């Protein structure tokens, strides 16, 4: 099953799903890093989800973690109002998005892992604006992130990865990982594998912009990991042609079953907040372009329907006795 903010659903009920978006971020340290990392309007974000649903979207992963501006109460309300399933995340983002007195720096790996487990099994914490109270809606994924220095850049990242790994083993929740340019994906996969989390339970995000290297991507895919591509309509990185070239190369090598798509939306990439694009861009623009490029429709369905059903499952792995 897959854990959404409105409850657990059978994986087959997930439907068309973009696997890395941001629907709400309350004003916090993230805003100091970039002003586009702030959107807290329930009406606007709900309108965006309705637009997405009208274009065929049925589910979406919101990748904003606890203590980093996530607004769990708004995710619940927006899902209820729009009819779109939302899979929320616990876990952590890059350390630059946290104030110096944050729990992530202060608490031990065990204490942090207990927070992640409680968010998956009991209920998420609400936003700071809503009093950080415990809600009944639950997270369905564990987010982790690495900056350019990787897991071992400093003790904080290594501690947070330890917390996430323990929580993943205990709950059966999959891991979704933000990969920054310069970080080594194989360090991430090796770290988790050594703690009982195999690559097929991990989603690596942004590798299409962090390391645009076909050979490297193919080597990652050989491990069984899911790659989530979201450098779509992001011309500061590369064109949609470049993105399609990469996708087609992976499909040609037989990896249609391990690719996921998203837009990594922020305030600057949502219609409802004034952008010239929105959550419907993949359905209305990018998928038709892929088909025009010769991508088979069944492969499009795998990337946006079949693969998310597998990648997002809550599933405890059998442990060696």
N, C-alpha and C positions, 0 to 999 in steps of 0.2 A: 504494500500500500504506500501511498504518498501522503505526507502530512501537510495539509493546507491550514491557513489561519481560521477557516470555518469548520475544520474537522478533517479526519482521515478519509481518503477516497481510494477506490480501486484504481490502480495505475492506468487501466484502460479508459477511465473517465477523464483523464487529463486533457486529451485533445491537443490542439495546436498550442505549443508552448515556447515562448522565448525565454532563454535560461539565464539571462543576466541583465536586469534592469534596475533602475532606482526610481521609485514612485513618490517617496516622501523622504526628506531630510530636514530635521528641525535645525534652527539656527544654532550653531555650535562652532567648535574649532575648525570644522571643515570649511565653513564660510570664510574664515580668515585665510585659508589656503587658496580657495577659489570661490567667487561669488555665485557660480552656477551650481554649487553644491548646497543648495537651499531651496526646498519647495515643500511647503507645509499646508497648502490649501486643499481641503478635502473636496470641495466642489470641482476644482480644476483637475485634480488627479483622477477623480471619479469620471469626469468627462473624457479624460484621455483613455481610461480603461473602456469606456463605452465605445469610443472610436475604434479602439483595438478589437473589441468584440464584433463590431459591425463589419470589420475586415476579416473575420474568421478566427480571431484570437480567443482562446478559451481558458488559458492558464498563463501565468507569468511568475518568474522568480524575482523577488525583490532582494537585492544583494547588499542592503545596508544593515550592518550588524549592531548588536546591543552595545550601548555606551558610546556609539559613534554617530548619534543623530537619528537612529531608527525610530520610527513612530508606529509602534505595533498596533495601538488603538485605532490609528487612521487606516492602517492596512486592513484591519478587520472591517471597519465601516465601509471602506471603498470596495472591498470584495462583495459585501452584502448588497450594496447599492448598484453595483455594476453587473453582478453575476459572473465575474471572472475569478477563477481560482487563483489565489496568491500563495506562493510558497515563500515563507520568510526565513531569514537566517539568524542564527546566533553566531558566536565566534568574534573575530576581530579583523580590523582593516590595518593599513599602514600606520605606524606609530605617530607619524606627523599629524594625524587627525585626532589626537587625544591631548588633553591638557596635562600638564606635568604631574598633577595630583591624582590622575586617573587610577582606577582599580587595576588596570593592566600593568602598570609599573609597580604598584604597591603590593599586590597580593601574590601568593605562591601559585605554582602551577596547579596544585591540588585544589586550592580555593577557586581558581578561575574555571577549572574543569567542572567543578560542582555547579557553578553558575550556568555553564553551557548545558549540562545534563538537565538541570531543573527547567531550563527554557524549552527543551525538547519534550520533556516528560510531564511537566506540571503546568507551565505557562510562561509566557514572555513578560519581561518588564516593560511597562509603558514608557513613553518619552519623558524627558525631564519636565516638559511643559505640562504633562498630565500627572506629575507627581511620582514618576518611576514606580508606581504600584504594580503588584503582580496581577496579571490578567489570566484568563483561562485559555486564550488562544495560544497555540504552540508554534515553535519554530520547526522546520522540516529539514534544514541543512545546517552544516557548520562551515562558516566562511573562515578562511585563513588568507594571509597576504604576505608577500615578500617584497621588499624594496630592492634596489639594484645590488645591494650587498648580500642578498640571500638570507637563508635561515640563520647562518652563524655570524651575521653582521655584528650583532651584539647579544647579550644575554637575554634581553627582553623577547626578541623574536623566537629564540630557541625555547624559552619558557612557555610562550604562547602556543607554539607548535606542539609541545608536550601536552599541554592542557587540551588542545583540540583533538589530538590523537587518542588520548584516554577517553574523552567524551564520545568520540566516534565508535570506538570499540564497545563501550558500555551501552550505547543507545542504538547502534546500527544505522545511524544517520550518515549519509554520504558527505563528502568534503568538496567544497568549491573554493578554488584558490586563485586569487589575484596575483598575476606574475608581472613584475616590473622589468623593463629593459635592463639587461645585465645579470639578472638572476638565472640560475641554472635549474631547469625543470627536473633534471635527473636527480639533483640533490633532494628536491621535494619528494619525488617518488620513492627514492631510497629511504628517506627518513620515515615515511609512512609505512613502507613495506616491512621495515625492521621492527615495526610496532604492531604488525598484524593487519595492516590496512593495504589491500592489494590495489594496483592501479585502476582496475575497473570500478572502484568505489571513489575515485577522485576525478574531479572536473578541473582542468587547467584553463584559465581564462586569459584572454588578451595576447596569447602567444602570436597571433597574427600581426600584432603591431610591436610586441616586445622583441620578437626575433623572427623576422620574415625570411625564413630559410627552409626551403622545402625538405631538404635532407634531414634537418633537425626535427621537423614536424613528423616526418615519416618514422624516424627513430623513436620518437615519443609514442606514436600510435602503435608501434610494434609491441609496446609493453601492455597494451590493453586499456590505457587511459582514455578518457573522453576529452576532446579539445573543443572549447567553446569559442567560436569566432564572432567578434562583434565590432570589428573595424570597418563597419558598413556606413557609407555616407559620412566618412570622417576624413576629409581631404587634407587635413594637416598631417596625417600619417601617410595615406595613399588613396588611390582612386578605387571606385567600385570595380573597375576592370582588374586592378591588381588583386583585390579581394577575391573576385571570381576566379582569377587565374589560380590562386592558391587552393581554393575549394575544389576546382576541377582537377587539379593535380592530385589531391588526396583521394578524390572519388575514383580517378583513373587507376589508382593503386589498390582499390578495393576496400577503402576505409569509410564507406558511407554509413556504417553502423556505429561509428564513434565520433561523429561530428554533431555539434549543437550550435545554434545560432542565437544571437541577441543583438541589442543595440547599445547597451551600457548607457542608458538614457540619463541625462541630467536636466536641469532647468533649461539649458540651451538646446535641448533636443526633443522637446515636447511641445506639440501644437498648443496645448491648453495654457502653457506658460509663455506663449508668444513666438515659438520657433516656427520655421517654415517646414519642419518635418515632425513626425510623431511616431508613436508605437506602431502605427499601421504601415510604416515604410517598407518593412520586409515583405509583408503580404502584397502590397499594392505596387511596389517598384522593384525591389531586389529579386524576389522570386521570379517574376516574369523575365527579368534580365538573365537570370541563371538558365531558365528554360530556353530562352533565345540563344544562349551560348551552347546549348546542347545537353544540359543537365536533364536527366530523366525525372519525370514527375514523381516516380516512386522514391527516388533518392531525396527529393525535397520533402516528401512525407516522412521519410526516416529521420531527417535532421530536425524536423520540427514537431513530429508526433511520436514516432516509434522510439527514437533514442532517448528523449526526455522521460518516457515511461520507465525505462530501465535505469537511467542515470540518477533519477531523483527518488528511487525507492528507499524506504526505511527497511533495512535488512541486516540482521545480525549474522556475521560470518561464523561458521563452525570453527571452534578453537581446537588446536591439537591437545590431546590429553597427555 
